[in-house]
Amino acid sequence: MPLRQLVVGAMVSALVAWLLWSLLYNSYLGEYWIWPLLLLTPESWLGTMAFVWSSYIYYAIVGGGIAIFFGRLGGWPELLRRVWGSLRGPGGVTVDGTVTRVPTPAPEADPARWVQMRADGAFEVADRLSEELHGGLMSDLDYARIDHAWRSGRARTEITREVLAQGAAACVHGSGQRDIPTRTARHDLVLRQVRIGAAVDSPRNPYRFRTVGVALDPAVLGTSALVVGPPDAAARVVRPVLESACLQALAGQAAVVAVTSAGAGAPRDAAFDVVLRAGDPESAYGLDLYGGTDDVDEASGIFAEALVGDLAEAGELRRATMAVAQLIGPWRALHDRFPGIPQLRDLLDDDAARADLRASLDERGLSAQVRELNAFERRSAGPGGPAEGLATRVALLDRPAFEGFLVEPAAGGGVADGAFSLRLLDRPVRVRIDLPERVHAEASRILARLVIAQFTARMSSRRDTSVFALLALEDAVHTITPNSLRGLQQLRTRNAGVLLNLRSLSDVPEHVREHLLSSVGVRMALSGVSPWDAQYFASAWGTEWVETEAVTHRQVRADEPMTKVMHGLRKIVTGKHVTTQSVTVSRQERQRWSASDLANELQPGQAVISMTAVTGDRTPPLLTELGG
């Protein structure tokens, strides 16, 4: 209940109680209320002090009864609880009306005193860091980095030596950076959260969520996120998430790979350790073509997913995977490494190249690999074979613009010099991959699918899950496939997640749109979403039971002459017939958000967001003001 309404109700009830007591005490309502006193008092007490004291006790009982009745009626207990809570200290009133007080932490529990270090006996280290903190020489990132290093089980002797020598600069990231160049969002690095907005104070939101901050952290992003809306609105979500991931990487807690369109919407180059620019001959790094794997089946599955994963036919992907395996397997057996793009294109297009490979395999006595190569030629000889489609897609990557970007593995399966492999995501690294979406649209989509396939394959098989790994795709157009969605669902238990940004769900094949919404735990529909996209979100968020009131007005017809006269006078004064009102309350099942509401009611800068954590905790769809 609002405080003003509560105070007014308490004052009115107190005034009525005082008026009733005054009327009783001054006998304006008669003396019947004193009869119990007269009946229970012995006659020998009349005129004595005993009668006077018994009268006062009786008055107190009656007055107390009146006070209790009108006090509860006017909400006096609730008002006193709020007043007492404000006098005791900082706190708030919960939904059920109880006052919660935030206790002042004891000095020994102050985080600024580095409680864990003192509990472990490192008093000298804690004192040095406290001096740095109170002296203004330590940032929130320094605190999070050093605290994480101490709690993560790293060699504490080394940490102690670094802290005593360098203070707040101890345990610094491999890049030597202690912060990113700019921050555009509010970050809590201790809780690992980034604020993206606030729930609107609107009846559309449940009461307990109104005006609360909305933030994302690894526990939520670990279920993967889908953002659908115009690019300007999506930047209010994608940019803060990338900033948070880069900050957590500097704290040793996360690894991030951002796939962008020529760097648009992402932090600057200085915020990343590795920047890969596809189509730029001056790019200092290239991408490991097979993601660091040395297994033929896994490598063929990753590469085939990148090439033809967007095709609607599921059998096409299986045929392509088998065809790629039948080519790269013999090549690897002969050269102790997987082929690069030029060699793979020759094997797909050139019969002479396959003949040379077969001859070399025969010389080595690798008959099993020869049979694989023969099987590929038999499958490709007939119409509709997989070789033609694969060759067309590979040709898009075998262009002068991409020369040196897709790097084949070194001999023995290692990572070649100048190549970045996604198997390095077990350490806190910040990577940005810029794709030439405007110039080479189809090739950029193949590369984006390649990154997703490598990421999901690597994360699903990694053993060390101490570092949270995030893959953020600024534009996921034609990159989401049924196979990639199956990979997303495996990331929840591997401390990894994917952030997908789409302008519209029409950029996703129709047969995977519902599967996409069911595979991610965070769904965001931004203002400007189309009615067709809104239908999918409305279906995903489901329905809820609501109570509705139907008010019916019925005209009262009078039978008595006097009543007719009164009704006539009332109609002359009010201009309305005399009616009775009946209220019918019913429970109905309605959509939480309808497609029409999502498409037409969202104001610029607003979004409807639902979140699910890896623990299973979830929120209903909340109307959120982004950036609030």
C-alpha positions as CSV (number, residue, x, y, z in Angstrom):
1,M,0.0,0.0,0.0
2,P,1.4,3.5,-0.8
3,L,2.6,5.4,2.2
4,R,0.3,8.3,1.7
5,Q,-2.8,6.1,1.6
6,L,-1.5,4.2,4.6
7,V,-1.1,7.4,6.7
8,V,-4.5,8.8,5.7
9,G,-6.2,5.5,6.6
10,A,-4.4,5.4,10.0
11,M,-5.4,9.0,10.7
12,V,-9.1,8.4,9.8
13,S,-9.3,5.3,11.9
14,A,-7.7,7.1,14.9
15,L,-10.2,9.9,14.5
16,V,-13.2,7.6,14.4
17,A,-11.8,5.6,17.4
18,W,-11.4,8.9,19.4
19,L,-14.9,10.0,18.4
20,L,-16.5,6.7,19.5
21,W,-14.6,6.8,22.8
22,S,-15.6,10.4,23.5
23,L,-19.3,9.6,22.8
24,L,-19.1,6.6,25.2
25,Y,-17.2,8.3,27.9
26,N,-19.5,11.3,28.0
27,S,-22.6,9.1,28.0
28,Y,-23.9,10.5,24.6
29,L,-24.6,6.9,23.6
30,G,-26.1,5.9,26.9
31,E,-24.7,4.0,29.9
32,Y,-25.3,0.5,28.7
33,W,-21.6,-0.1,28.1
34,I,-21.0,0.3,31.9
35,W,-23.4,-2.5,32.8
36,P,-20.8,-5.3,32.8
37,L,-18.8,-3.2,35.3
38,L,-21.8,-2.7,37.6
39,L,-22.8,-6.4,37.4
40,L,-19.3,-7.7,38.3
41,T,-18.4,-5.2,41.0
42,P,-19.5,-6.2,44.6
43,E,-21.8,-3.7,46.3
44,S,-19.3,-3.3,49.2
45,W,-16.9,-1.6,46.7
46,L,-19.3,1.2,45.8
47,G,-17.8,4.5,46.9
48,T,-14.4,3.1,47.7
49,M,-11.0,3.3,46.0
50,A,-11.4,-0.3,44.9
51,F,-14.3,0.7,42.7
52,V,-12.3,3.6,41.3
53,W,-9.4,1.4,40.3
54,S,-11.7,-1.3,38.9
55,S,-13.5,1.5,36.8
56,Y,-10.1,2.6,35.4
57,I,-9.2,-1.0,34.5
58,Y,-12.6,-1.4,32.8
59,Y,-12.2,1.8,30.9
60,A,-8.7,0.7,29.8
61,I,-10.1,-2.7,28.6
62,V,-12.9,-1.0,26.6
63,G,-10.6,1.7,25.2
64,G,-7.9,-0.9,24.3
65,G,-10.5,-3.0,22.5
66,I,-11.6,0.1,20.5
67,A,-8.0,1.0,19.7
68,I,-7.1,-2.5,18.6
69,F,-10.1,-2.8,16.4
70,F,-9.7,0.5,14.6
71,G,-5.9,0.2,14.6
72,R,-6.0,-3.0,12.6
73,L,-8.8,-1.5,10.5
74,G,-6.6,1.5,9.7
75,G,-3.3,-0.3,9.2
76,W,-1.5,1.0,12.3
77,P,0.7,-2.1,12.7
78,E,2.0,-1.8,9.1
79,L,2.6,2.0,9.6
80,L,4.5,1.3,12.8
81,R,6.6,-1.4,11.1
82,R,7.6,1.0,8.4
83,V,8.5,3.8,10.8
84,W,10.5,1.5,13.1
85,G,12.3,0.1,10.1
86,S,13.3,3.6,8.9
87,L,14.5,4.4,12.4
88,R,16.6,1.3,12.8
89,G,18.7,1.9,9.6
90,P,18.7,1.3,5.9
91,G,16.3,-1.3,4.6
92,G,13.2,-1.7,2.6
93,V,9.7,-3.1,2.7
94,T,9.1,-6.4,1.0
95,V,6.1,-7.5,-1.0
96,D,4.4,-9.1,2.0
97,G,4.8,-5.9,4.1
98,T,7.6,-7.0,6.4
99,V,10.5,-4.6,6.9
100,T,14.0,-5.9,6.0
101,R,17.0,-4.2,7.4
102,V,20.4,-4.3,5.7
103,P,22.8,-4.9,8.6
104,T,26.0,-2.9,8.7
105,P,28.9,-5.4,8.2
106,A,31.3,-5.9,10.9
107,P,34.7,-4.4,10.3
108,E,36.3,-7.8,10.0
109,A,33.8,-8.7,7.2
110,D,34.4,-5.6,5.1
111,P,35.5,-6.7,1.6
112,A,37.9,-3.8,1.5
113,R,39.9,-5.6,4.2
114,W,40.4,-8.7,1.9
115,V,38.6,-11.1,4.3
116,Q,39.6,-14.3,2.5
117,M,43.3,-13.4,2.5
118,R,43.2,-12.7,6.3
119,A,41.4,-15.9,6.9
120,D,44.2,-17.7,5.0
121,G,46.8,-16.0,7.2
122,A,48.1,-13.6,4.5
123,F,47.9,-10.5,6.7
124,E,50.8,-8.7,5.1
125,V,49.3,-9.1,1.6
126,A,45.9,-7.9,2.8
127,D,47.3,-4.9,4.4
128,R,49.2,-3.9,1.3
129,L,46.1,-4.2,-0.9
130,S,44.0,-2.3,1.6
131,E,46.5,0.6,1.5
132,E,46.3,0.6,-2.3
133,L,42.5,0.5,-2.2
134,H,42.1,3.3,0.3
135,G,44.8,5.3,-1.4
136,G,42.8,5.3,-4.7
137,L,45.4,3.3,-6.6
138,M,43.1,0.3,-7.2
139,S,40.2,0.0,-9.6
140,D,37.3,-2.4,-9.5
141,L,39.0,-4.5,-12.1
142,D,42.2,-4.7,-10.0
143,Y,40.1,-5.9,-7.1
144,A,38.2,-8.5,-9.1
145,R,41.4,-9.8,-10.8
146,I,43.5,-10.2,-7.6
147,D,40.6,-11.7,-5.6
148,H,39.9,-14.2,-8.4
149,A,43.6,-15.2,-8.6
150,W,43.7,-15.8,-4.9
151,R,40.5,-17.8,-4.8
152,S,41.2,-19.8,-7.9
153,G,44.0,-21.9,-6.4
154,R,46.9,-20.2,-8.2
155,A,50.3,-20.5,-6.5
156,R,49.8,-18.1,-3.6
157,T,53.5,-17.7,-3.0
158,E,53.8,-16.2,-6.4
159,I,50.8,-13.9,-5.8
160,T,52.3,-12.8,-2.4
161,R,55.5,-11.9,-4.1
162,E,53.8,-9.9,-6.9
163,V,51.5,-8.1,-4.5
164,L,54.3,-7.0,-2.2
165,A,56.3,-5.8,-5.2
166,Q,53.6,-4.3,-7.5
167,G,50.6,-3.7,-5.3
168,A,47.4,-3.3,-7.3
169,A,49.2,-4.1,-10.5
170,A,49.8,-7.7,-9.4
171,C,48.5,-10.7,-11.3
172,V,47.9,-8.5,-14.4
173,H,46.6,-10.0,-17.6
174,G,49.0,-11.2,-20.3
175,S,48.4,-8.1,-22.4
176,G,49.5,-5.9,-19.5
177,Q,46.2,-4.0,-19.6
178,R,44.4,-3.1,-16.4
179,D,41.2,-1.8,-18.0
180,I,39.6,-1.3,-21.4
181,P,39.8,2.1,-23.2
182,T,36.2,3.1,-22.6
183,R,33.2,1.9,-20.7
184,T,29.7,2.7,-21.9
185,A,27.7,0.6,-19.4
186,R,27.6,0.0,-15.6
187,H,29.6,-3.0,-14.5
188,D,29.8,-4.9,-11.2
189,L,32.9,-6.9,-11.6
190,V,32.6,-8.5,-8.2
191,L,29.2,-10.0,-9.2
192,R,30.3,-10.3,-12.8
193,Q,27.2,-8.4,-14.0
194,V,26.6,-5.7,-16.6
195,R,23.5,-3.6,-16.4
196,I,21.5,-3.3,-19.6
197,G,18.4,-1.5,-18.4
198,A,15.6,-1.4,-15.8
199,A,12.2,-2.9,-15.7
200,V,9.5,-0.3,-16.4
201,D,7.1,0.6,-13.6
202,S,4.1,-0.7,-15.6
203,P,1.2,-3.0,-15.0
204,R,2.7,-5.2,-17.7
205,N,5.4,-6.2,-15.3
206,P,4.8,-8.3,-12.1
207,Y,4.9,-6.0,-9.1
208,R,8.1,-7.4,-7.6
209,F,10.0,-6.7,-10.8
210,R,9.0,-3.1,-11.4
211,T,11.8,-0.6,-11.5
212,V,14.5,-3.2,-10.7
213,G,17.7,-3.2,-12.6
214,V,18.1,-5.8,-15.4
215,A,21.6,-7.2,-15.8
216,L,23.4,-10.1,-17.5
217,D,26.1,-12.4,-16.1
218,P,27.8,-15.6,-17.0
219,A,25.1,-17.7,-15.3
220,V,22.5,-16.2,-17.6
221,L,24.6,-15.9,-20.8
222,G,25.5,-19.6,-20.2
223,T,22.0,-20.5,-21.5
224,S,22.8,-18.4,-24.7
225,A,20.9,-15.3,-25.7
226,L,18.9,-14.2,-28.8
227,V,18.5,-10.5,-29.6
228,V,16.0,-9.5,-32.4
229,G,15.5,-6.0,-33.5
230,P,17.0,-3.0,-35.4
231,P,20.8,-2.6,-35.2
232,D,20.7,0.7,-33.3
233,A,18.6,-0.9,-30.5
234,A,20.5,-4.1,-30.5
235,A,23.8,-2.2,-30.0
236,R,22.5,-1.2,-26.5
237,V,22.7,-4.9,-25.5
238,V,25.6,-6.3,-27.6
239,R,28.1,-3.5,-26.7
240,P,27.7,-3.8,-22.9
241,V,27.9,-7.6,-23.1
242,L,31.1,-7.4,-25.1
243,E,32.5,-4.8,-22.7
244,S,31.7,-7.0,-19.7
245,A,33.3,-10.1,-21.3
246,C,36.5,-8.1,-22.1
247,L,36.7,-6.8,-18.5
248,Q,36.2,-10.3,-17.1
249,A,38.9,-11.6,-19.4
250,L,41.3,-9.0,-18.0
251,A,40.2,-10.3,-14.5
252,G,41.1,-13.9,-15.6
253,Q,37.5,-15.1,-15.5
254,A,36.3,-15.2,-19.2
255,A,37.3,-15.6,-22.8
256,V,35.4,-13.9,-25.6
257,V,35.2,-14.1,-29.4
258,A,33.3,-11.3,-31.1
259,V,32.3,-11.8,-34.7
260,T,31.4,-8.4,-36.2
261,S,30.9,-6.8,-39.6
262,A,34.2,-4.9,-40.0
263,G,34.2,-4.0,-36.3
264,A,30.9,-2.2,-36.2
265,G,29.3,-2.0,-32.8
266,A,32.2,-3.7,-31.0
267,P,34.8,-2.0,-28.7
268,R,37.9,-0.7,-30.2
269,D,40.9,-2.7,-31.2
270,A,42.7,-1.9,-28.0
271,A,40.1,-3.8,-26.0
272,F,41.1,-7.1,-27.7
273,D,44.2,-9.2,-27.7
274,V,43.7,-10.7,-31.2
275,V,42.0,-9.0,-34.1
276,L,41.4,-11.1,-37.2
277,R,40.3,-9.2,-40.3
278,A,39.0,-11.4,-43.1
279,G,39.6,-9.9,-46.5
280,D,42.4,-7.6,-45.2
281,P,45.9,-8.6,-46.5
282,E,47.4,-6.6,-43.6
283,S,45.7,-8.7,-40.9
284,A,48.3,-9.9,-38.5
285,Y,46.4,-13.1,-37.7
286,G,44.5,-15.8,-39.5
287,L,42.0,-18.4,-38.4
288,D,42.8,-22.0,-37.9
289,L,40.7,-23.7,-40.6
290,Y,39.9,-26.8,-38.5
291,G,39.7,-25.3,-35.0
292,G,42.8,-27.2,-33.8
293,T,41.2,-30.6,-34.0
294,D,43.2,-33.6,-35.2
295,D,40.3,-35.9,-35.7
296,V,39.2,-36.5,-39.3
297,D,35.5,-37.0,-38.5
298,E,35.3,-33.9,-36.3
299,A,37.2,-31.8,-38.8
300,S,35.0,-32.9,-41.7
301,G,31.8,-32.2,-39.7
302,I,33.0,-28.7,-38.7
303,F,34.0,-27.8,-42.3
304,A,30.9,-29.3,-43.9
305,E,28.7,-27.5,-41.4
306,A,30.3,-24.2,-42.4
307,L,29.9,-24.9,-46.2
308,V,26.4,-26.4,-46.5
309,G,24.9,-26.2,-43.0
310,D,22.4,-23.6,-44.1
311,L,20.7,-25.9,-46.6
312,A,17.3,-27.1,-45.5
313,E,17.8,-30.8,-46.3
314,A,19.4,-32.7,-43.4
315,G,20.7,-35.4,-45.7
316,E,22.7,-32.8,-47.6
317,L,24.9,-32.1,-44.6
318,R,25.5,-35.8,-44.0
319,R,26.5,-36.4,-47.6
320,A,28.8,-33.3,-47.5
321,T,30.4,-34.5,-44.2
322,M,31.1,-37.9,-45.7
323,A,32.6,-36.4,-48.9
324,V,34.9,-34.0,-47.0
325,A,36.1,-36.8,-44.8
326,Q,36.8,-39.0,-47.8
327,L,39.1,-36.2,-49.1
328,I,40.9,-34.8,-46.1
329,G,41.4,-38.2,-44.5
330,P,43.7,-39.5,-47.3
331,W,45.4,-36.1,-47.6
332,R,46.2,-36.1,-43.9
333,A,47.4,-39.7,-44.0
334,L,49.9,-38.7,-46.7
335,H,51.0,-35.2,-45.5
336,D,50.5,-35.5,-41.7
337,R,48.2,-32.4,-41.8
338,F,44.8,-31.4,-43.1
339,P,44.6,-29.7,-46.5
340,G,44.2,-25.9,-46.9
341,I,41.5,-24.2,-49.0
342,P,43.5,-24.3,-52.3
343,Q,44.4,-28.0,-51.9
344,L,40.8,-28.9,-51.0
345,R,39.5,-27.0,-54.0
346,D,41.9,-28.9,-56.3
347,L,40.7,-32.2,-54.8
348,L,37.1,-31.3,-55.5
349,D,37.5,-29.9,-59.0
350,D,40.5,-31.5,-60.5
351,D,40.6,-35.2,-61.4
352,A,44.4,-35.0,-61.9
353,A,44.9,-33.8,-58.4
354,R,43.0,-36.8,-57.0
355,A,44.9,-39.1,-59.3
356,D,48.2,-37.8,-58.0
357,L,46.9,-38.3,-54.5
358,R,45.9,-41.9,-55.2
359,A,49.3,-42.7,-56.8
360,S,51.1,-41.3,-53.7
361,L,48.8,-43.4,-51.4
362,D,49.5,-46.5,-53.4
363,E,53.2,-45.9,-53.1
364,R,52.9,-45.7,-49.3
365,G,50.7,-48.8,-49.2
366,L,47.7,-46.9,-47.7
367,S,45.0,-49.1,-49.2
368,A,42.3,-48.0,-46.8
369,Q,42.8,-44.4,-47.7
370,V,42.7,-45.3,-51.4
371,R,39.3,-47.0,-50.9
372,E,38.1,-43.7,-49.2
373,L,39.2,-41.7,-52.3
374,N,37.5,-44.2,-54.6
375,A,34.3,-44.0,-52.7
376,F,34.3,-40.2,-53.0
377,E,34.7,-40.5,-56.8
378,R,31.8,-43.0,-57.1
379,R,29.5,-40.8,-55.0
380,S,30.5,-37.7,-57.0
381,A,30.2,-39.3,-60.5
382,G,26.4,-39.4,-60.6
383,P,24.1,-36.4,-60.9
384,G,23.4,-34.6,-57.6
385,G,26.7,-35.6,-56.1
386,P,28.0,-33.6,-53.1
387,A,31.3,-32.6,-54.9
388,E,29.7,-29.9,-57.1
389,G,28.0,-28.1,-54.2
390,L,31.0,-28.3,-52.0
391,A,33.3,-27.0,-54.8
392,T,31.0,-24.0,-55.3
393,R,31.1,-23.0,-51.7
394,V,34.9,-23.7,-51.3
395,A,35.5,-21.4,-54.4
396,L,33.9,-18.5,-52.4
397,L,36.7,-18.9,-49.9
398,D,39.5,-19.5,-52.4
399,R,39.6,-15.8,-53.4
400,P,42.6,-13.5,-53.3
401,A,40.9,-11.4,-50.6
402,F,41.0,-14.4,-48.2
403,E,44.5,-15.5,-49.0
404,G,46.3,-16.2,-45.8
405,F,43.3,-15.8,-43.6
406,L,42.2,-19.5,-43.4
407,V,45.3,-21.2,-42.2
408,E,45.8,-24.9,-42.5
409,P,47.3,-26.7,-39.5
410,A,51.0,-27.3,-39.2
411,A,52.5,-30.7,-39.7
412,G,51.6,-33.0,-36.8
413,G,48.3,-31.3,-36.1
414,G,49.7,-28.2,-34.4
415,V,48.6,-24.6,-34.9
416,A,50.5,-22.8,-37.6
417,D,52.4,-19.5,-37.0
418,G,50.1,-16.5,-37.2
419,A,46.9,-18.5,-36.8
420,F,44.4,-18.3,-34.0
421,S,42.7,-21.5,-32.9
422,L,39.6,-21.6,-30.8
423,R,41.1,-24.3,-28.7
424,L,42.9,-21.4,-26.9
425,L,39.7,-20.3,-25.3
426,D,40.6,-22.3,-22.2
427,R,42.6,-19.2,-21.2
428,P,41.3,-15.6,-20.7
429,V,41.7,-14.2,-24.2
430,R,39.9,-11.5,-26.1
431,V,39.4,-12.0,-29.8
432,R,37.5,-10.1,-32.5
433,I,36.9,-11.4,-36.0
434,D,35.9,-8.8,-38.6
435,L,34.0,-10.2,-41.6
436,P,33.6,-8.3,-44.9
437,E,29.8,-8.7,-44.9
438,R,29.3,-5.8,-47.3
439,V,31.7,-7.0,-50.0
440,H,31.7,-10.8,-49.6
441,A,28.4,-11.5,-48.0
442,E,28.1,-15.3,-48.8
443,A,31.8,-16.0,-47.8
444,S,31.3,-14.0,-44.6
445,R,28.3,-16.2,-43.7
446,I,30.4,-19.4,-44.4
447,L,33.1,-18.0,-42.1
448,A,30.5,-17.2,-39.4
449,R,29.1,-20.7,-39.5
450,L,32.7,-22.0,-39.4
451,V,33.4,-20.1,-36.1
452,I,30.1,-21.3,-34.6
453,A,30.8,-24.9,-35.5
454,Q,34.4,-24.7,-34.1
455,F,33.2,-23.0,-30.9
456,T,30.5,-25.5,-30.1
457,A,32.7,-28.4,-30.9
458,R,35.5,-27.1,-28.8
459,M,33.4,-26.1,-25.8
460,S,31.4,-29.4,-25.7
461,S,34.7,-31.4,-25.4
462,R,36.8,-29.2,-23.2
463,R,37.6,-30.4,-19.7
464,D,38.7,-27.2,-18.0
465,T,35.5,-25.1,-17.5
466,S,36.9,-22.6,-15.0
467,V,36.9,-19.8,-17.7
468,F,33.6,-18.7,-19.1
469,A,33.7,-18.6,-22.9
470,L,31.4,-16.3,-24.9
471,L,30.8,-16.2,-28.6
472,A,29.0,-13.0,-29.7
473,L,27.7,-12.7,-33.3
474,E,26.8,-9.2,-34.2
475,D,24.9,-10.3,-37.2
476,A,23.8,-13.9,-37.3
477,V,22.1,-13.8,-40.7
478,H,22.0,-17.3,-42.3
479,T,24.4,-18.7,-39.7
480,I,21.9,-20.6,-37.5
481,T,21.4,-24.2,-38.5
482,P,19.8,-27.2,-36.8
483,N,23.3,-28.6,-36.1
484,S,24.4,-25.4,-34.4
485,L,21.3,-25.3,-32.3
486,R,22.0,-28.7,-31.0
487,G,25.5,-27.5,-30.1
488,L,24.0,-24.5,-28.2
489,Q,22.1,-26.8,-25.9
490,Q,25.3,-28.6,-24.9
491,L,27.0,-25.4,-23.8
492,R,25.0,-24.9,-20.6
493,T,27.0,-27.5,-18.7
494,R,30.3,-26.4,-20.2
495,N,30.4,-22.8,-18.8
496,A,30.0,-21.3,-22.2
497,G,27.3,-19.4,-24.2
498,V,26.5,-17.7,-27.5
499,L,25.0,-14.3,-28.1
500,L,23.0,-14.1,-31.4
501,N,21.9,-10.8,-32.8
502,L,19.3,-10.8,-35.7
503,R,17.5,-8.0,-37.4
504,S,14.6,-10.3,-38.1
505,L,13.8,-14.0,-37.6
506,S,13.2,-14.1,-41.4
507,D,17.0,-14.3,-41.6
508,V,16.7,-17.8,-40.1
509,P,15.2,-20.8,-42.0
510,E,11.6,-21.2,-41.1
511,H,11.9,-24.8,-40.0
512,V,14.4,-23.8,-37.2
513,R,12.8,-20.6,-35.9
514,E,10.8,-22.3,-33.1
515,H,13.8,-24.5,-32.3
516,L,16.0,-21.4,-32.0
517,L,13.7,-19.7,-29.4
518,S,13.4,-22.9,-27.4
519,S,17.2,-23.5,-27.4
520,V,18.2,-20.1,-25.9
521,G,17.5,-19.1,-22.3
522,V,17.6,-15.3,-22.9
523,R,15.1,-13.9,-25.4
524,M,15.0,-10.2,-26.2
525,A,12.4,-8.6,-28.5
526,L,13.4,-5.0,-29.2
527,S,11.2,-2.1,-30.2
528,G,10.7,-2.2,-33.9
529,V,10.3,-6.0,-34.1
530,S,7.9,-7.0,-36.9
531,P,4.5,-8.6,-36.3
532,W,5.6,-11.8,-37.9
533,D,8.6,-12.1,-35.5
534,A,6.4,-11.0,-32.6
535,Q,4.2,-14.1,-33.2
536,Y,7.1,-16.4,-32.5
537,F,8.1,-14.6,-29.3
538,A,4.4,-14.5,-28.1
539,S,4.2,-18.3,-28.7
540,A,7.5,-18.9,-26.9
541,W,6.5,-16.9,-23.8
542,G,3.2,-18.8,-23.5
543,T,0.2,-17.9,-21.5
544,E,-0.7,-17.2,-17.9
545,W,-3.9,-17.2,-15.7
546,V,-5.4,-13.8,-15.0
547,E,-8.5,-12.7,-13.1
548,T,-10.9,-10.5,-15.1
549,E,-13.8,-8.5,-13.9
550,A,-17.0,-8.1,-16.0
551,V,-19.2,-5.3,-14.7
552,T,-22.9,-5.4,-15.7
553,H,-25.3,-2.4,-15.2
554,R,-29.0,-3.2,-15.1
555,Q,-31.7,-0.5,-15.0
556,V,-33.9,-0.6,-11.9
557,R,-37.7,-0.4,-12.5
558,A,-39.7,1.0,-9.6
559,D,-43.2,-0.3,-8.8
560,E,-44.2,2.0,-5.9
561,P,-45.3,5.6,-6.7
562,M,-42.9,7.2,-4.3
563,T,-40.0,5.2,-5.6
564,K,-40.9,6.2,-9.2
565,V,-40.9,9.9,-8.1
566,M,-37.4,9.5,-6.5
567,H,-36.1,7.8,-9.6
568,G,-37.5,10.5,-11.8
569,L,-35.9,13.2,-9.7
570,R,-32.5,11.4,-9.8
571,K,-32.7,11.0,-13.6
572,I,-33.4,14.8,-13.9
573,V,-30.4,15.6,-11.7
574,T,-27.9,13.1,-13.1
575,G,-29.2,12.5,-16.6
576,K,-29.0,8.8,-16.1
577,H,-31.3,6.0,-15.2
578,V,-31.1,4.3,-11.8
579,T,-29.1,1.1,-12.3
580,T,-27.7,-1.7,-10.2
581,Q,-24.2,-3.0,-10.8
582,S,-23.1,-6.6,-10.7
583,V,-19.4,-7.7,-10.9
584,T,-18.4,-11.1,-12.2
585,V,-14.8,-12.3,-11.6
586,S,-13.4,-15.1,-13.7
587,R,-10.1,-16.7,-14.4
588,Q,-8.9,-16.7,-18.0
589,E,-5.8,-17.9,-19.8
590,R,-4.2,-15.2,-21.8
591,Q,-0.9,-14.7,-23.6
592,R,1.8,-12.9,-21.5
593,W,2.6,-10.7,-24.5
594,S,0.5,-10.8,-27.7
595,A,2.1,-10.3,-31.1
596,S,0.2,-7.0,-31.5
597,D,1.5,-5.7,-28.2
598,L,5.1,-6.5,-29.1
599,A,4.9,-5.0,-32.5
600,N,2.9,-1.8,-31.6
601,E,3.2,-0.9,-28.0
602,L,7.0,-0.9,-27.4
603,Q,8.4,2.6,-27.4
604,P,11.9,3.4,-28.8
605,G,14.5,2.2,-26.4
606,Q,12.3,-0.5,-24.9
607,A,12.5,-4.2,-25.1
608,V,10.8,-7.3,-23.7
609,I,13.3,-9.6,-22.0
610,S,13.0,-13.0,-20.4
611,M,16.0,-14.7,-18.8
612,T,16.8,-18.2,-17.7
613,A,20.0,-19.1,-15.7
614,V,21.9,-22.3,-15.9
615,T,20.6,-23.2,-12.4
616,G,17.0,-23.2,-13.8
617,D,15.9,-19.9,-12.2
618,R,13.9,-17.8,-14.7
619,T,12.1,-14.5,-15.0
620,P,8.8,-13.8,-16.9
621,P,9.1,-11.5,-19.9
622,L,9.8,-8.0,-18.6
623,L,9.2,-4.7,-20.3
624,T,12.6,-3.1,-20.0
625,E,14.0,0.4,-20.7
626,L,17.4,-0.3,-22.2
627,G,20.2,1.8,-20.8
628,G,18.1,2.8,-17.8
